[in-house]
């Protein structure tokens, strides 16, 4: 039976499986730090375990019946506490800030669906999550075109003003289309071929990398690199058949090496992979939420 403890277990499992999945091009995983010099696999595990108790609080907002249009202040309050705990545990390193925003919405939505006594369906879950943040891009980003705040702009705000990218805010407000249309179908398909959870998650990651606005890649490289060069590497990865062969794995490792050397880190895609795993598990109701493979 679903409850806040179980939803929190699924959320934590999704965080752990994301960092376990290897080799992820440019990203922290169990094989190395990728493009990052200030964090590694241990840092991510520490962060995931620190965040674990808070997912239950986000689930309880939904389970208590708080409607989507009233939920954001509650979720943001808990989210700020999560960010503070994360930074304290990692000595100031931002490991999961984007994921805290995205996954909190989905955990809340799953709890709200349970409150309504309805089956948890990924599309319904993302719909309720979307309702929580309706108008956020206009309120938080588009307003910047009229007047700038009396503080330094964040990377996300700069990318919106320069290129119109809305990143994770836009993804959430639109109902997580990358997860629903690409991440989940790819994960389901890969698992149906008999591929391991690790390789299935990798395959889903590549689909997500192709489709999402990854502001983390743009901010660490350039808009030109993301829109022209990065996409060509992703296309090569998507041509690999699933399950991956030993030769396929070598190509993935080559791209990982190139991304790591050039500082390319698809952090936005990694966050959406965690969201994909959470929705897959919350729909399929595994007896154990985490199956390492």
N, C-alpha and C positions, 0 to 999 in steps of 0.2 A: 504494500500500500504506500502511495506517495505521501510524504510529509516534508517538513522543512529540512529535517536532518538528511533525508534521502536526496533531496534536490541539491543540498550543499555538498554531499558526497559526489554527485554527478559533476557539479561545477569544478570541484577540486580535482577530480579524475581527469576532466577535460584539460585543465591547466597542466597537469603532470604528463598526460599523454602527448600534448603538443611539444613539450620540451624533450620528451623521450624520443619522439619521431626523428629519425636520422637516415641519411645526411640531408639536412635542410639547407639549401643554398644561402649562404651569408648569415644564417641564423644560429643562435645558441642551441646546441643539442648535446647529447651524451658523448659525442665524438670530438667536440671542440667548441670554442666561443664564437666561431664564424667571424663576422666583420667587427665584433665588439672587443674592445681592449679593457673595458671596465667591469665586465661581468662574465660569468661562465655558468656551467650546468648547475653547480652547487648554489650559486646566487639565485637562480631561477627556482630551484627546489625550496630553498629557504623562503623566498617570496611567496610561493604557492601555498606552503604550509602556514605562513603567517596570515594569509588571506582566508584560509579555510573556514574559520569560525564565522566570518562576516557574511558568507553566502547564505547562511541560515537566516540571518537578519533580513536580507533582501527578499528571501522567499516568504518570510513571515509578513512582509508588507502586503504581498499579494494574497496570501492565505487569510489575512484578516479582513479582506474585502475592500481595501482601498482601491477605488476606481482609477483607471489609467490617467484621466485628466487631473487627478489629485495626487498622483503617486510621486511625481518628480522631486518635490522638496524632501520627502522621506528618503528616497533612494540617493539623492545627492548628499544628504547629511551622513548617511552610512558610508557612501563612497568616499567622502573626505576623510572619514576615520580610517578607511581602508588604505587610502594613499599615505596617510601619516604613518600607519603601522608598517606599510611596505617600505617606506623610505628609512624608517628607524631600523628595520631588520636588515636592510641591504646597505646601510651606511650612506644613504643619499642617492642610491642608484635607482633610476626609473626602469623597472622590469615589466610592470603590468598596468601602467596607468590607463592606456587605451582599452585594455581588456576589462578593467574594473567598470568602466562606463558601459561597454557593450554587453558583457555577460550579466551584469546586474539587471539590465533591462529584461533579459531573457529569463533569468531566474525568477524575477518578480512576476513576469507574465505567466510562467508555468504555475506559480503559486496561485495566481488569480484564476487561472483556468480550473484548478482544483477546487477553489472556493465556489466557482460556478457549477461544480459537479459535472464538468464536461471532460471528454477524453482529451489528453494532451496531444495536439496535432502541431507540427512545426509551423505551418502557415498561420494557424490561429495564434500561436505563441508569438510569432514575429509581428502579427497584426496588432496585438495588444501592446507589445514593446514599442512599436511605431507610434501608437496613440499617445504614449507617455511623453514623447519628445516632439510631437507635431508643432511646427513653427519654430523649432530651435535654430534652424539655419538662417531664417529671416531675422530672428531676434538677436542671435549671437554673431552672425557673419555678415549678412547683407547690410546690417546697420552700420558696419564699418565703412561702407562706401559713402555714408553721409557725414560721419564724424568719427575721429579716432580717439581711443581712450587715453587717459593721462597716465600711461604706463607703456613699457615695451610690448610690442606685439608678440604673440606666440608664433611658432613656426606654422601652425595650422592656419592662423589668421593671415599671415603673410602669403601663404600659398593660395588662399581664397582670393585675396585682393589681386595677386599677380596672375593667377591662372584659372580662377573660378572653381578650384577643387574644394569639395566639402568633406572629404575623408570619411571618418567613422561617423560623424554627425549625420551626413547625408545618407550613409548606408543604413543607419538606424531609423532615420525619419522615413525612409522609403520602404521600410519593412524587411531589411536585410536581404535584398535581391540576390547578392552574390552568394550568400549561404543557401538560400532556397533554390535558386536556379542552377547553381554550379557546384558548390561545395557538397551539399547533401547527395545529389544524384551521383556525383563522382565517387563519393565514399561508399554508397550503396553498391554501385556497379563494381568497384574494385573488390569489395568483400565478396560479392557474388561469384567472382572468378576464382576464389580460393586464396587470394593474396592475403598476406598477414596484415594485422591491424597497422603495423608500422608502415608497410608499403602502401596500403590503402589510404592512410592518412597523408602520405607523401603525394600520392596521385591527386587527392582532393586539394592539397595545398597548391599544386601546380595549376589546377583549374581556377582556384581562387586568385592566384597571382596574376593570371591572364585577365581577370575580369574586374578586380577591385581598384579603386583609386587609392593607391598606397602612398600616402603623403610622407611616410617614413623614408621610402626610397627616394622621392623627389627632394626632400630636405637634406638627405645625406649625399646626394649626387647632384642632379639637375633635372629640370622638367624635360629637357631634350633627351637626356639619358633614359629617363623613365618611359617616355613616349616612343622612342625610336630604338635604342640599343637593348634596353632591358627586355622589351617585348620579344625581341628575336631570340634571346636566350630561353625565355619561357616557352616559345614555340618549339624549340628543340626538345625541351623536356616533355612537352605534350605529345610529341611524336613517338615517345617510348611506349611500347605495349605493356600492359599489366597482366600477369605478375612480371616484375622486373627481373631480367637476367643479370648475370654477373657483369656482362659487358655494359648493360644499361646502367648499372650501379656506378661503373667507372665514369660514365658521362656525367651523371649527377654529381659525383665527387669533383669532377673537373670544373663544373659550373660553380660548385660550392667554393672551390679554391679561388676562382676568378673573382667571385663576389666578395669573398673574405678579404682578398688583397686590395680590392678597389673600394672597400667600405660600403658595399651594397647590402642593406639589411631589410628584407620585406616584412617588417614588423607588423604592418597593418594586416597583411595576409595571414600571418601567424595568429593574430588575435581572432580573425574570422575562422581559422581552422579550429580553435578552441570552441568557438560558438557552434560550429558545425558538429563537433563531437558531442557537445552537450545536448543539442537538439536530437541527434541520432539516438543517443542513449535514453533520453527522456521519452522518446517515442517507442523505442523497442523494449524498454523496461528490463534491462539485464539483471540477473540475480546478483551479480557482482558488478559494480559500475566500472571497474578498471581491470582490463585483461591485458597485461603486458605481453607483447609478442615481438 
